[in-house]
Amino acid sequence: MKDCNQCGKCCIKYGGGDLSVTKEEIDLWEIFNPEIFKFVKNNEIWFDPESGLSLKKCPFLEIEIKTNSLAQNKYTCSIYLDRPEDCRHYPSLIAEMIRDECEMIEVIDLAKPKQAQIKLDELMQDSRPPSGS
């Protein structure tokens, strides 16, 4: 499995209305991160603070400035340490990574998915509970 190259596919795909957030996260944002909380509406994320309309992408996903015009776009999260639990837990399964065309997947991971899952669980151990596979 390769290291994450910050391609942004996961954030682009799930960064809109496909994320869930806990009430606890919302409560913490309201108190400690009002700049995040202003994008919450009716305990759901991401809404335009002015219009109240649902956003199609996460307002905190940013494209890094390229040092080489031919380089692939790289993405960062401006609320990385305070991101929703859904974001912290992704990716959780090799099958999910394959479905989402994650660029971390290598041919060997496809050939040996159980070993790849173990490696993924090791990589993600500080972010989420293990998959149980």
C-alpha positions as CSV (number, residue, x, y, z in Angstrom):
1,M,0.0,0.0,0.0
2,K,1.3,3.4,-1.0
3,D,1.3,6.5,1.3
4,C,-1.5,8.9,0.7
5,N,-0.7,11.3,-2.1
6,Q,-3.4,13.8,-1.2
7,C,-5.3,13.3,-4.4
8,G,-8.5,14.4,-2.7
9,K,-10.7,11.7,-4.2
10,C,-12.2,10.7,-0.9
11,C,-12.9,14.3,0.2
12,I,-14.3,15.3,-3.1
13,K,-16.5,12.2,-3.2
14,Y,-17.8,12.3,0.4
15,G,-17.2,16.0,1.3
16,G,-20.7,17.1,0.5
17,G,-23.9,15.8,2.1
18,D,-22.5,12.2,2.4
19,L,-20.9,12.8,5.7
20,S,-22.5,12.3,9.1
21,V,-21.5,14.1,12.2
22,T,-22.2,13.4,15.9
23,K,-24.1,15.8,18.1
24,E,-21.0,15.9,20.3
25,E,-18.9,17.1,17.4
26,I,-21.4,19.8,16.6
27,D,-21.6,20.9,20.3
28,L,-17.8,21.1,20.5
29,W,-17.6,23.1,17.2
30,E,-20.3,25.5,18.6
31,I,-18.2,26.2,21.7
32,F,-14.6,25.9,20.4
33,N,-14.7,26.2,16.6
34,P,-17.4,28.7,15.5
35,E,-15.7,29.0,12.1
36,I,-16.7,25.3,11.6
37,F,-20.1,25.5,13.4
38,K,-21.3,28.2,11.0
39,F,-21.5,25.6,8.3
40,V,-23.9,23.4,10.4
41,K,-27.7,23.5,9.9
42,N,-30.2,21.3,11.8
43,N,-27.4,19.1,13.0
44,E,-26.2,18.4,9.5
45,I,-23.1,19.6,7.6
46,W,-22.1,21.5,5.2
47,F,-24.4,24.4,4.6
48,D,-23.6,27.9,3.2
49,P,-23.8,30.2,6.3
50,E,-25.4,33.0,4.2
51,S,-27.9,31.2,2.0
52,G,-28.5,28.2,4.1
53,L,-28.2,26.0,1.0
54,S,-26.4,22.6,1.1
55,L,-22.9,22.8,-0.2
56,K,-21.7,20.2,-2.8
57,K,-18.2,20.0,-1.4
58,C,-16.6,20.5,2.0
59,P,-15.8,24.1,2.6
60,F,-12.6,23.1,4.3
61,L,-11.0,21.2,1.4
62,E,-8.2,23.3,0.0
63,I,-6.0,22.8,-3.1
64,E,-2.3,23.3,-2.3
65,I,-0.4,25.8,-4.3
66,K,1.6,24.0,-7.0
67,T,5.3,24.5,-7.3
68,N,5.2,22.7,-10.7
69,S,2.4,23.5,-13.2
70,L,2.4,19.9,-14.4
71,A,2.1,18.4,-11.0
72,Q,-1.2,16.7,-9.9
73,N,-3.4,18.7,-7.6
74,K,-2.8,18.0,-3.9
75,Y,-5.5,18.7,-1.3
76,T,-5.4,19.6,2.3
77,C,-8.0,19.9,5.1
78,S,-8.0,23.2,6.9
79,I,-9.8,21.6,9.9
80,Y,-7.8,18.4,9.9
81,L,-7.5,18.2,13.7
82,D,-11.2,19.0,14.1
83,R,-12.6,17.1,11.1
84,P,-15.7,15.0,11.5
85,E,-15.4,11.4,12.8
86,D,-16.4,10.1,9.3
87,C,-13.4,11.8,7.9
88,R,-11.1,10.5,10.6
89,H,-12.2,6.9,10.1
90,Y,-11.9,6.9,6.3
91,P,-10.7,4.6,4.7
92,S,-11.9,1.7,6.7
93,L,-12.0,-1.2,4.2
94,I,-9.9,-2.3,1.2
95,A,-13.1,-2.8,-0.7
96,E,-14.1,0.8,0.0
97,M,-10.7,2.0,-1.3
98,I,-11.1,0.0,-4.5
99,R,-14.6,1.3,-5.1
100,D,-13.4,4.8,-4.5
101,E,-10.4,4.4,-6.8
102,C,-8.0,5.3,-3.9
103,E,-4.5,5.9,-5.2
104,M,-3.0,4.2,-2.2
105,I,-4.0,0.8,-3.5
106,E,-1.4,-1.2,-5.3
107,V,-1.6,-4.4,-7.4
108,I,-0.3,-6.5,-4.5
109,D,-3.2,-5.2,-2.3
110,L,-5.7,-6.4,-4.9
111,A,-4.0,-9.8,-5.0
112,K,-3.8,-10.1,-1.2
113,P,-6.7,-8.1,0.3
114,K,-6.6,-9.7,3.7
115,Q,-2.9,-8.6,4.1
116,A,-3.8,-5.2,2.7
117,Q,-6.6,-4.8,5.3
118,I,-4.2,-5.6,8.1
119,K,-1.8,-3.0,6.7
120,L,-4.6,-0.5,6.4
121,D,-5.7,-1.1,10.0
122,E,-2.1,-0.5,11.2
123,L,-1.9,2.7,9.2
124,M,-5.2,4.0,10.6
125,Q,-4.9,2.7,14.2
126,D,-4.5,6.3,15.5
127,S,-7.6,7.5,13.6
128,R,-10.2,4.9,14.0
129,P,-11.1,1.5,15.5
130,P,-10.0,-1.5,13.6
131,S,-12.3,-3.0,10.9
132,G,-12.5,-6.3,12.7
133,S,-11.4,-8.2,9.5
